[in-house]
Amino acid sequence: MVVRAEVVVVGAGMFGSAAAKYIGRAGADVLVIGPEASAGGGSAPLSAYSAHRDEARIVRRLGWDRVWGTLDTRSADRLPTIEGESGVGFFTECGALALMGKGVRDRTREMLRLSAAAGVTVEEVSGTTLGTDFPDLGVPLVAGGVDGLLERRNAGYLNPRLMVRAQLELARAAGARLARGHVVDVRHGGGARGPWTLQVATGQGEFEVRAEKVLVAAGSLLNRSGALPAARELDLQAFTEPNLLFEVAGEQLRRLLALPTVVVVDPEDSGNDNLSAYLLPPVRYPDGKWYVRIGPGMQPLVHELRTASEMRAWCAAQTVTREQALFLRNAMRTLIPALEPVSVHAACCVVDKTPTRHPYIGALDEDGTLTVAVGGNGHGARGSDEIGRLAATVVLGQAWDFPLPQEVFAPRAAAPDPASARVRPGYLTPPYGLC
């Protein structure tokens, strides 16, 4: 069977679903390809493991720099509209707190300046205020102390699975088609502006797709998943994302529901002693229980995944190492000192990093028929609607209308043999930015 489309979007996650919505609204014939939620297991295709297979991602407008601040603010401003138009609720407003090490105070001042210019209200809060407003929250002993930056309104967390469902509903309403499966091969048909041919595997077999244009939004593992043409890998490193879920109930749950999301930025280059971490307040999971979630920054214990087998094993096993668990338990003990969990569970994900620290949004070929939208850098969920909109702009050849030049998002090709380079990328040193 051969399916034809003007534009095919490879990846039905946060970036791909948003892009498909905007491409469809522009009147183009668009087909989105992505798998159903994975049941797990070591044989599952890498495309089945996606960053949106969780219950919560932090939402804030305060950005590490102007790029992320603009992406995040524009996307967050649209969340109520996306919820209203789709009928799918996915955003919880609980506030967002950043505890910034005083060693990056110049960066903090610039972040506050950019937020004020964008009309975003961010309070500078002292330890006294934090103790009054959030008595269950501890403040980490970052060298030199921390500056507290708090967004009380229009900040909190979103459910990425439900957000993707909402975006796909809106994409279908705009005329987009959705095909469930895994893209295993992408080839150009030859000739000037010739069609692209994609092979898609499903549980019932394979089918072929032919399209004039391709947008690849396949997430952190795309270099090993078959979603890109041969020898077109990107300079995009994938890393383990070890998390622990602390189950809470009863009176403790009631108290902790008052917490905001928390991010700690420790600028000290102290290896695994670095205190950078993020915390989500109690979130209800599909098992009906409430969990407080904690994850690390980019300490060395956040291991790089270099091969397809390493990626598959990490995603399938969902096993946090002893070293990682010790770090996360200590971080939780610091941020919520009195926590007495009912149970503790591992929850693994994958985070990607680009050397620019920004997403890749741009064409990979001279004729402009192959475009990518990847590189969330660990916090792409909250900026995903704007990232998808910009990707649609590039795919459709529309005028660039972002306040920063398109070159900021230019994709970079991978080194000839990245698997042979065992040195940790130099841009992964503190400060890491906001999760």
N, C-alpha and C positions, 0 to 999 in steps of 0.2 A: 504494500500500500504506500502511495506517495501523497503527502499532504503539502499543500503550497500556501505560502503566506508572503506578504510584502515584507514584514519584519518578524523575526523570531527572537524571543527573549529566552535565553538559556539561564534558568534559575527562577524559581517561583518563591523566593524568600523576600526579605525586606526591601532590598534595592530593586529586584526584578519586578515584584508586584506593583511597586509605586511607578516604575518606568512604564510598565504595560498600561497602567491607567492613563497616564499622560499621552502616550503614543496613540492609544485608542481614541481619546478625546480629540486628538488632532485630526482624526478621520482616517488614519492608516489601518490597514488590515494586519492585525498583530496576533501572533500565536505565542503563548507562554508555555514553556516546558519545565516541569519540575516534579520530583517524586512526592508521593504521599509520605506521611511521617514514618520514619524507619522503625521497624520492630526490633532493631539491634541485631547483633550477631556478626561474627568476623567476616562473613561473606558479603555483607551489604556493600553496595557501591559507595564510593566516597561522597558522591553527590547526595546521598541520603542523610549525611551528617551536616546539620546546618545550625547556625547561630541562633535561629529563631525557635529552636525546639526547647524553649524554657518558658518560665512563667513571668519573668520580670527583668526589665532593663531600665537603667536610670534615665530620667528625663530632667534636663535643666537647660537654661538658656546661657548661663555663664560658660564661656568657652575658653579653652586653653590659649587660643589665638583668634585672630579675626576670621580665619577660614572656618574653624569649627563653631565659633560663636554665631556666625551668620547662618551656617547650615542648620545648627540646632535651633536657633530662634525662629527661623522661617518654618521649619518643620513643626516645632511645638505649637506655633500659632495656628496651625491647620488641624491639630488633633481633634478639637471639638467638631469641626466640619466633617472630618473623615468619619468620626463616630456617628454623627447625625445623619449623614447621607447613606451610610451603609447599614445603620441599625445595629452595629456591633460595638459594644463598649469594651475598651481595653486600657484606659488610662486611669490611674489612681493618683489623686493630688494629696501628697503628704509632706511636701517640701523637700529641698535638697540642700545639704550642707557640705561645703568643702573646707577641710582643715589644711591650710597651706603652710608649709614650713617657712619660717621667716627668712631663710636663706634664698628664697626666690621672691622677695618682696617687690622687686622691680616688675617682675612678671605679674604678680598679684595686682599691683597698681594699674598696669596696662589692661588687665582683664576687667577691672572695675570701670576704667575709663570707657572701654569698648561697650560694656554692658549699659552704662548710663547713656551713651550715644544712641544705643538701640532701643532705649526706653524700657530696659529691663531693671527691675528693682532688686538690688542685692544689698542686704544688710551686713555691715561689719559687726560681728558679735564677739564679746569678750568671754573669758572663762566663766565669769559670774553669770552672764546672761544664759550661757549654755547650761550651767548648773541649775538655773531657775526653770528654764523652758523644758529642758530634757534631763531630768535628774537621774535617769538610768544610763546616760551616756558618759563614758570616760573619754579623756583627752590624751592621746598618745604623747609620750615624752620625746618628741622630735627635737633634735639639737637646736637650741635657740628659741624654742617655742613655736606656736602656730598662730596664724591669722584665720579666724573663722569667718566664712562668707556664706550667708544663708539666703536662699530664695524660698519664701513662704508660699507664694502663689504660682500657679501654672507650672509647678515642678513636682516631681515624685517619681513614679515608675509606670511603665507600660508593659502590657502582656504582649510579647512579640508574636506569639502564635495567633492571637486574636487580631492583632493589627494586620498581619499578613492576610488573614481571612477577610478582614474589612477591605483591604486594598484590592484583593482579587475580586470581591463582589463588585466594587466600583469599576474595575477593569472590564469585567464581563458586561456590566451595564453600559459601558462605552463601546461594546462590540468585540472585545478581545475574546479569543478562544483559549482554553486551558487544556493541555494534554499532560497526563501523569506518566512519567517515565524518566529515564536517565539518558542524557546525551553521552554517547560513547565515542563518537567520531565527528569531527567537523572539517569539511574540505571545501575549497573554492572550486567552482566548476570550470574555471578557465575563461580566458577572453576578457576584454574590457568590460568591467562591471557585470561579469557573469554571475549566475546564481550560486548560492551556497547550498551545499548538501550536508545534511546532518543525519546521523543514524541514532535512533532512539530505541532503547531497550525497555520493555515492560514485562510484567509477569506473564503476559500471553505471547511474547515474542518480540520482534522488532518491526519498526516501520521507518520510512524515510521522509525527511522534510526538505523541501527546497524553498529557499527564500532569497529575496533580493538583498536583504540586510540582516545582520546578526548582532544582537547585543548580548554579551556574556556578563551575567551578574550572578556567578555561581559560587561566590563566597571564598572562604579562606583556603580551601583545598583544591581550587580549580587547576593549579599547576600539575596535579597528579590524577585528576578525575576524568580526563578526556574531553572537557568542555572547551578547550582551546585547540586550534589547529596545531599540528606537530611543529616543534621547534619555535613556538611562539610564547613560551613561558614568561611570566612577569617577575620582576624583582619584588617578590612578596613572600615574606617568611611566615610560616605558621608555627604557633607555639601552643603548648599545653595550657589549659585554663583550669587549674584545680580549684574547686569550691567545696565548702562544707555547708550542709543544711542542718541547722539546729532547731529541732522541733520544740515549740512552746505551746502552752495551753493555760486555761484558767486565768487567774489574776495576773500572772506574768504576761500572758498574751495581751490582756487588756492594757497593761501599762506600756508595753513595747510598741503597740499600735500607734502611739503618739510620736514615735521617732520619725525623723526624716531619713532619706537616703544619705549616706555619708561616704565621702572620699577623702583619704589622707594622702597628701603629696609630701613625701620626705625627700629633700634634694641631696642627701648625703649618699655618696657612692660607697656604701658599706656592705655590699653583697647581700646575703640573706638576712643580715641584721637591719636592712632598710625597712622602714615601717610603712611604706606605701601599701594601701589596701582599700577595698571598698566594702560597704555594708548595705544590705537591703533590709528594711524593717520586716515584720512578719507578713508573709505572702501566703495565700491559700493555694495549695497545690491540688492536682487532680485527685489525690487520695483523700481529700477532705481535711487534711491536717495543715497547720500553719507552721512555716519555717522561716527563721532568720538566716539569710544567706551571706556568706563572707567569701571574698576572693582576694588574690594578691595583686600587686603591681607587676613590674617586670624583673623581679629579683631572679638570680640565677636558677632558683628552683622552678621557674617557669621555663621548662625545657623546650628546645626547638625540635620540631617534627620535620625530618628531612626527606623521608621516603614514604611511598604509599603504604607500605606495610606498617611503618611506625604510626602513621595517621589512623589507619584502620584499627590497629590494636588499641590505641588510646581511646578512640571514640566508642569502640564496641565494649571494652572492658569496664570503662567508667571507674577506674581504680586510681585513687590518690595515694601517692607514695608516703612513707612514714615521715620523710623530711618535709613534704608539703603539708601533711596533716598537722605536724607540730607547729609549723609557722602559722597556719590558719587558726589553730586553737589558741595560740598565744595572742594573735591579733584580736580574736573575739574576746578573750579575757581582758584585753586592754580597753576595747571599745564598749563592752557591756560587762563590767566587772562582776555583777551579781547574777549573771545568767545561770539558770539551772535547767538545762534542756531535758526534755522527756527522752529524746533520742538524738543521735547524730548520724548523718548520712553523707556519703560522697556524691558529688554532682560534677561531672566533667564537661568541658566545652573546649573550643578551639578559638584562639585569638590570632589575628594576623597583624603584621606590621609592614609598612612601606618605609623606605628610607626618607621620604619626604614628610612622613607622619600625617599625610593627607590622603584622601581617597584618590584612586585613579578613575578619571572620567574622560574618556577620549578615544579616538580612533587608533587602531593598530596598523592600518594599511593605507596606502596612498589614495585609493579610490573612496575611502570613507565608508566602506560597507561592513567593516568589522569594528565594533566598538566594545569597550569594557566599562563596567561600573563595579569596582571592587575596592577592597582596602578599607574596611571600617576601623582598623587600628584599635579594636577593642571597645569602641563606643560609637559604632555607626548606626545603631538602632534609632536613637533620638533624632539623627539628622537624615534618616533614610528617605523621607518624602521629598525633601529638596534635592538629595542626591539622585533619586529617580527622575525628578523633573529635569534636572540638568542633563542626565543621560539621554532622556527623550529629545531634548533640544539638539544634542549632538547628532543623534541618529537621524533625525528629521531634517538636519541642515538648517535649522532655525538660527536666528541671531542670538548670540551669547548675551544674557541679561543678568549675570551675576556681578556684584560690585568688585570682584577681584578677577584678574585675567584668567583665561582658560588654561594658560600654561601652568598655573598653580596645580592643576589636576592631571598634568601630562603623564601617561603611563611610562614606566621604565622597563626595559627588557631585562630578563634575568642574565646573570653571568653565564658564560659558556658551560661551566660545570659546577653549579652551586653545591652539589652533594659532596664535592671533594673539599670544600672550604669548611673547616671545623672551627673557625674562629667566630665567636659571637659577634653579630653586626655591631659596629661602633655606635650607631644611633640608639642602641638600647642601654644607655647609661642614664642615671638620674639627672635631672628630674624627668619623670616619665609622662607627665601630663595628667589630665583628668580622665578617669575611667567612665 
